[in-house]
């Protein structure tokens, strides 16, 4: 069966106001790049003509500016889930123009299959190869593509010539069954294969192929600075201590790491630590530091849902696909983030926090409890099921005017029952088997910036001898202070 070649505009012309459109990829890796822009242009034309045109948007995670950014600027999105990181989309969400509901990334595909997200009208899938039977070689991100292709009434393929067809073999496509017939996921090691190299899409659903030749819209990461380096060293020293104490096996355990400069610093520090052996990763996003540590022999294998690499690093991998073929594997996010797998493999999770409170609760999504930043992503999937769950962050932000260690988080994504370890540039607080008061003292003395420790101690003292010695009248004093004066140092703790 030969599929028709069409233009992005022809694809966009078939999408109607009120449709739900699902896009492939996970981060900008593997995200469609031209049909989304054509949908945005159509939305603008419809709005100029005085007609409504907005769609629901489902993705694997964040996308590139040609998708989230273009659609948000065109006011073309009625609702969006699960995770986003685009400035324009964030502004549309926080202004109330786009309805956003957050989800754990492991649950996106199954919730769609269960019917919780409504019907999926269209799926747009980026591929680097396709045959006449509908067997597709995905590009650099898998995300929820298997489920989107299964549920959608119509599928468009963006066939991206920029990505080498030789990426075939880097994917392991597997969908679990649904209740009441779900069975165990037959995966017992990060480097084990359980699925297929290609994604099969019913040929009758594929209504057109749009040819492209575009690189992923991923940027470069800033190099580690003094603070992120110290955070990384603190994490590496802590885990080396866990090995020495016998709480982590001598062969180590698979690592899950979040995205960004601080996460890169952790991986670099783990690779440099003399007492930590070469290790595997079972994570969501494979970023530059993973490749660097592979080249150094410190990471032996990485399983993830996307290759989210800088342009230079992506070029390096493309030029040596045979060298990386035995070291990298891309899976659906439903598998990379599945609680069953996280617990079975004994993952050590390391994610970033916006703020942490004295009891070990973590806010990873909201600024001052109101403004959505990006979303929970997969941090909850790993945190609630990890062998050791860690959160990392600098102790202050905005030129030391914001303390990331606060009396009470303004929004709770991860509760004290799931968070085991907190690390900043000042040290590590191991919260396991500690009472609330013990946790609070550890967080203050080992993680808070010295300038904020007196205020935090004062708050703790006002709580008296309660099981959780928090003073409700001053629980949000740090946030109130920043909202009023722009500086948490000015916090007034009420009796």
DOVEXDREN-175195 format. One line per field, with one value per residue (C-alpha): residue number from 1; residue in one letter; y, z, x. Coordinates in steps of 0.001 Angstrom, whole numbers, plus 500000, padded with zeros to 6 digits. Layout:
// DOVEXDREN-175195
num	NUM:...
residuo	a:...
north	Y:...
up	Z:...
east	X:...
***
This chain:
// DOVEXDREN-175195
num	1:2:3:4:5:6:7:8:9:10:11:12:13:14:15:16:17:18:19:20:21:22:23:24:25:26:27:28:29:30:31:32:33:34:35:36:37:38:39:40:41:42:43:44:45:46:47:48:49:50:51:52:53:54:55:56:57:58:59:60:61:62:63:64:65:66:67:68:69:70:71:72:73:74:75:76:77:78:79:80:81:82:83:84:85:86:87:88:89:90:91:92:93:94:95:96:97:98:99:100:101:102:103:104:105:106:107:108:109:110:111:112:113:114:115:116:117:118:119:120:121:122:123:124:125:126:127:128:129:130:131:132:133:134:135:136:137:138:139:140:141:142:143:144:145:146:147:148:149:150:151:152:153:154:155:156:157:158:159:160:161:162:163:164:165:166:167:168:169:170:171:172:173:174:175:176:177:178:179:180:181:182:183:184:185:186:187:188:189:190:191:192:193:194:195:196:197:198:199:200:201:202:203:204:205:206:207:208:209:210:211:212:213:214:215:216:217:218:219:220:221:222:223:224:225:226:227:228:229:230:231:232:233:234:235:236:237:238:239:240:241:242:243:244:245:246:247:248:249:250:251:252:253:254:255:256:257:258:259:260:261:262:263:264:265:266:267:268:269:270:271:272:273:274:275:276:277:278:279:280:281:282:283:284:285:286:287:288:289:290:291:292:293:294:295:296:297:298:299:300:301:302:303:304:305:306:307:308:309:310:311:312:313:314:315:316:317:318:319:320:321:322:323:324:325:326:327:328:329:330:331:332:333:334:335:336:337:338:339:340:341:342:343:344:345:346:347:348:349:350:351:352:353:354:355:356:357:358:359:360:361:362:363:364:365:366:367:368:369:370:371:372:373:374:375:376:377:378:379:380:381:382:383:384:385:386:387:388:389:390:391:392:393:394:395:396:397:398:399:400:401:402:403:404:405:406:407:408:409:410:411:412:413:414:415:416:417:418:419:420:421:422:423:424:425:426:427:428:429:430:431:432:433:434:435:436:437:438:439:440:441:442:443:444:445:446:447:448:449:450:451:452:453:454:455:456:457:458:459:460:461:462:463:464:465:466:467:468:469:470:471:472:473:474:475:476:477:478:479:480:481:482:483:484:485:486:487:488:489:490:491:492:493:494:495
residuo	x:x:x:x:x:x:x:x:x:x:x:x:x:x:x:x:x:x:x:x:x:x:x:x:x:x:x:x:x:x:x:x:x:x:x:x:x:x:x:x:x:x:x:x:x:x:x:x:x:x:x:x:x:x:x:x:x:x:x:x:x:x:x:x:x:x:x:x:x:x:x:x:x:x:x:x:x:x:x:x:x:x:x:x:x:x:x:x:x:x:x:x:x:x:x:x:x:x:x:x:x:x:x:x:x:x:x:x:x:x:x:x:x:x:x:x:x:x:x:x:x:x:x:x:x:x:x:x:x:x:x:x:x:x:x:x:x:x:x:x:x:x:x:x:x:x:x:x:x:x:x:x:x:x:x:x:x:x:x:x:x:x:x:x:x:x:x:x:x:x:x:x:x:x:x:x:x:x:x:x:x:x:x:x:x:x:x:x:x:x:x:x:x:x:x:x:x:x:x:x:x:x:x:x:x:x:x:x:x:x:x:x:x:x:x:x:x:x:x:x:x:x:x:x:x:x:x:x:x:x:x:x:x:x:x:x:x:x:x:x:x:x:x:x:x:x:x:x:x:x:x:x:x:x:x:x:x:x:x:x:x:x:x:x:x:x:x:x:x:x:x:x:x:x:x:x:x:x:x:x:x:x:x:x:x:x:x:x:x:x:x:x:x:x:x:x:x:x:x:x:x:x:x:x:x:x:x:x:x:x:x:x:x:x:x:x:x:x:x:x:x:x:x:x:x:x:x:x:x:x:x:x:x:x:x:x:x:x:x:x:x:x:x:x:x:x:x:x:x:x:x:x:x:x:x:x:x:x:x:x:x:x:x:x:x:x:x:x:x:x:x:x:x:x:x:x:x:x:x:x:x:x:x:x:x:x:x:x:x:x:x:x:x:x:x:x:x:x:x:x:x:x:x:x:x:x:x:x:x:x:x:x:x:x:x:x:x:x:x:x:x:x:x:x:x:x:x:x:x:x:x:x:x:x:x:x:x:x:x:x:x:x:x:x:x:x:x:x:x:x:x:x:x:x:x:x:x:x:x:x:x:x:x:x:x:x:x:x:x:x:x:x:x:x:x:x:x:x:x:x:x:x:x:x:x:x:x:x:x:x:x:x:x:x:x
north	500000:503334:506250:509653:512447:515615:519095:520209:522555:519682:517766:520770:521366:518066:518936:520480:522824:520709:517791:516148:515755:513527:514106:511772:512441:513009:516452:518093:514751:513061:515783:516736:520055:521124:519900:521641:524920:524476:523891:527104:529042:527664:528645:532211:532364:531039:533531:536417:535244:535351:531562:529370:527030:525324:521767:519532:518580:515298:514626:512351:515174:518593:519405:521940:525553:524485:522553:523953:527412:527825:526520:528640:531836:531107:530608:527240:524994:524379:521870:520444:517450:516130:518066:521206:523533:526173:529797:530699:527598:528266:531815:530536:528048:530528:533165:530701:530532:526889:524332:522223:519062:517438:513700:511276:510389:506654:507056:509096:506197:503960:506804:507443:503756:503651:506482:508982:511583:511282:510214:510825:512181:512556:511354:512990:510711:511579:508733:508212:505255:503524:500546:499791:497635:500554:499519:502757:503464:506237:508950:510175:510083:507385:508897:507590:507031:503381:504339:507467:505394:502716:505099:507763:507686:509152:509187:511533:510682:513328:511459:513221:512660:514457:511400:508412:505313:503378:504376:501231:498836:501508:501159:498572:499059:497319:498061:496335:494884:496611:495360:492839:491029:492842:490586:491344:493324:490736:493070:492249:494346:497784:496291:493582:493765:492773:494386:495238:497494:499211:500587:498971:501321:500082:501155:502073:504833:506480:509176:510999:511422:514841:514814:516945:517439:519106:518622:518252:521622:520817:523416:523172:522727:525215:523809:522900:525804:525767:525179:522381:520742:520731:519257:516495:515756:515601:513100:510953:510930:509969:507043:505888:505894:503804:501241:501191:500681:497753:499437:499616:496459:496554:496350:499496:500033:501664:505448:507637:511277:514337:516879:519929:521225:520000:516487:516593:517545:514519:512116:513692:513382:509755:508998:510721:509158:506462:504228:504071:501375:501704:501664:501433:503961:503291:506735:508921:511314:510422:513719:514854:513797:510204:510057:511719:509227:506356:507518:507597:504062:505121:504352:501006:501186:503620:502843:505855:507282:509907:510982:514606:515724:519004:519376:518625:515529:514289:514602:512618:509793:509758:509443:506412:504596:501196:502079:503110:500392:498067:500863:502760:501719:503847:502645:504017:506203:503746:501263:503588:505116:502131:501681:497926:498393:501075:498873:495636:497067:498965:502375:505181:508258:511790:514649:518415:520420:523967:523958:521554:521994:520993:517773:516449:517464:518592:521079:520422:522201:525520:528916:530411:527774:529310:529559:526303:525905:522723:519845:516840:514867:511453:512439:510998:507697:507178:508831:506710:503456:504010:502010:505402:508559:511805:515430:518005:521786:524822:526156:529591:531249:534798:536070:534468:536227:532944:530046:526720:525301:526679:526043:524561:523972:526133:523176:519497:517090:514552:513867:513175:509515:509163:511541:509909:512165:515911:517378:520955:522464:522514:518829:515869:515205:511500:511483:507722:506413:509932:511608:514967:516918:514978:515540:519253:519638:517683:519717:523014:522162:520209:521681:525236:528244:529601:532980:531342:528860:531234:531926:528232:527342:530001:528544:525078:526344:527983:524560:523387:519675:518537:515427:517735:520958:523358:526716:527246:531025:531259:528235:530441:533431:532992:533071:536029:537921:537320:538339:541591:542658:540323:538869:535928:537344:539758:536954:537783:534682:535076:533575
up	500000:498954:501211:499624:500011:501136:502384:506013:504977:503452:506702:508794:506568:507730:511440:512893:515758:518888:517662:519975:518336:519793:518914:519057:520815:524315:524885:521530:520571:518061:518211:514920:513509:510462:510725:514090:512514:509737:512350:514105:510826:510147:513633:513053:509740:511310:514167:511701:509970:513278:513691:516625:516140:519070:519561:522484:522569:523884:523911:525565:527478:526469:522778:520632:519814:516459:518338:521768:521011:517627:518831:521990:520107:517750:520711:519176:522273:524335:526666:527090:528920:530294:530551:528810:529072:526426:527592:525400:526381:530041:529687:527977:530806:533612:532013:531840:528044:527925:530337:531658:533724:535009:535016:535948:532637:533234:533296:530132:527676:529928:530852:527148:526486:529429:527776:530549:528071:525538:521899:519962:516539:514967:515684:514190:514362:513366:511694:509835:507789:506880:504705:502793:505633:508079:509990:511229:512513:515058:515451:518664:520988:521585:524249:523958:520188:520252:522092:520019:516826:518253:519378:516670:513940:511462:511470:509708:509415:509352:507531:508652:506313:508749:511009:509586:508758:510508:513779:513209:516008:518696:519712:521834:521291:523808:525127:528276:528366:530167:533184:533800:531467:532262:532853:534272:532101:531166:531694:534299:533255:531670:528592:527946:524890:525129:522104:518436:516547:514695:515511:513451:512452:510721:507090:506696:509308:507600:505462:504434:504730:505026:504184:506286:506769:510184:513265:516739:518427:521463:522724:524504:528228:530312:531772:535442:537762:541297:542913:540625:540857:544652:544503:542229:544488:547532:545813:544642:548105:549689:547310:547755:551498:550920:549097:551924:554447:552435:551620:547904:546332:545196:541517:542118:540860:537764:537888:536842:536421:535570:532888:533094:534313:537904:536724:534376:537323:539285:536462:536004:539717:539795:536875:538514:541965:542473:544599:542218:539529:535940:536025:533859:533491:533384:532871:530769:529020:527723:527637:526810:530058:529507:526184:527670:530528:528077:526145:529393:530256:533354:531990:530240:529020:528965:528505:528029:526112:524185:522990:524100:522966:521976:518211:518490:520644:518402:515384:517250:517958:514379:513081:515282:515389:515252:518250:520277:519027:521927:524514:523900:523795:523426:524852:525353:528450:529828:530168:531143:533925:534960:538759:538306:536536:538879:541910:540275:538974:542173:540570:542359:541341:541293:540384:540781:543098:542996:546785:549716:553161:556559:556641:553297:551074:547599:545152:541627:539577:540945:541608:544833:544795:541836:538584:536719:535677:533573:535246:537392:534514:535547:538886:540799:538914:540098:543522:544807:543738:543832:545832:546971:546016:545964:545212:544417:544131:544873:548345:546968:543771:542395:543853:547269:547639:547466:549799:548197:551729:553194:556302:554164:550421:548617:546480:547242:544429:546407:550017:552941:552645:549286:549552:551183:550499:549903:548552:547966:547582:551384:552012:552121:554460:554740:555881:556077:559385:560840:562685:561368:563937:563120:559393:559920:561844:559201:556334:558082:559140:556078:553136:553868:553011:556176:555709:556084:558835:561742:560339:559742:563243:564635:562718:564006:567586:567339:566589:570131:570890:568385:566291:563280:564933:562280:563157:560744:561189:559772:557443:554337:555766:553315:550351:551744:552188:548631:547266:549251:549135:546623:549296:551638:554116:555218:556441:559672:561661:563490:566904
east	500000:501463:500621:499903:502461:500750:501652:501408:498590:496611:496927:495886:492864:491324:491542:488423:487679:487283:489394:491879:495285:498007:501655:504627:507908:509152:510706:511523:513109:510834:508178:506452:507589:505541:501957:501670:502793:500244:497512:498609:498444:494982:493836:495025:493173:489988:490223:490680:487523:485661:485405:486374:489286:490972:492128:492992:496673:498040:501769:504288:505929:507277:507754:509582:508696:507241:504581:503698:505039:503381:500016:500048:500881:497991:495627:494871:494861:491730:493376:496860:498326:500601:503902:505114:508091:507398:507253:504269:502324:503076:501755:498600:498040:498665:496444:493557:493351:494474:493067:495941:495694:498842:499509:502233:503858:503552:499764:499215:498939:496852:494477:493967:493285:490863:488908:489641:490946:488141:488454:491679:490775:494197:497726:500815:503839:507407:509281:512535:511282:508018:507116:503926:502584:502616:505737:507289:510778:510368:512986:514621:511616:508998:506744:503176:503316:502127:498942:498316:498612:496318:493550:493550:490950:493444:497258:499646:503328:506020:508792:511955:514914:517209:517176:519092:517047:519794:518160:516114:516997:517333:513671:511884:508150:505923:502436:501162:497684:494835:492876:491468:493869:497102:500103:503528:505926:508605:511555:514205:517216:517706:519380:516773:514502:510850:509190:509644:512034:509205:505773:503042:500218:497087:497710:494036:494517:497505:495948:499094:502855:504466:508166:510524:514250:514508:516650:515157:514605:516718:519166:522484:522961:524902:528123:528147:528923:530298:526906:525712:529139:528926:525419:526683:529633:527346:525061:527977:529556:526240:525696:529284:528597:525479:527610:530160:527352:525994:522681:523521:524992:528644:527644:525541:521959:520392:520097:517177:518075:516001:516804:519052:522361:521998:521142:524128:526333:525125:525953:529383:530090:528954:531229:534188:533812:536469:534236:531267:531579:530327:526544:523425:520631:516905:515477:513184:515555:518994:520883:524402:526051:524903:526734:529807:529909:529429:532450:534405:533267:531334:527855:527548:523934:521020:517338:515074:512151:514116:517534:517336:520767:522345:522875:526595:526057:523250:525569:528214:525744:524428:527988:528635:525311:526975:529120:526064:523706:524511:524388:521126:517480:514342:511022:507493:507200:504655:507532:510403:508302:506241:506090:506445:509782:511091:510541:511707:514989:515764:516123:517961:515963:517350:515018:514991:512740:511415:511175:511400:509907:511209:509187:510387:507473:508523:507013:508237:505575:504257:505839:504457:501734:499881:501789:502412:506027:506182:504368:505157:506644:507884:509373:506409:506569:510121:509951:507098:508726:512485:515012:516312:514412:516394:515552:518213:518189:520361:519578:518614:517433:517125:520378:519761:516392:514477:515158:514286:514074:510836:508704:505915:505811:503255:502181:502868:503724:505744:504899:507206:506162:507930:510899:513907:516892:517356:520610:521761:525216:525541:524991:522639:519708:518892:515256:514766:513430:513296:510414:509125:511151:514310:513756:513273:516528:518457:517014:517846:521388:522498:520573:519384:521504:523198:521472:518044:518818:517989:514498:513884:515053:512726:509789:510593:510843:507405:505911:506525:506440:503820:504485:504941:506117:504878:503341:500444:500444:503961:503961:503844:505697:508572:506206:504261:507506:508638:505225:505398:509033:510668:512953:512330:514853:512114:509825:507969:507108:503798:503110
***
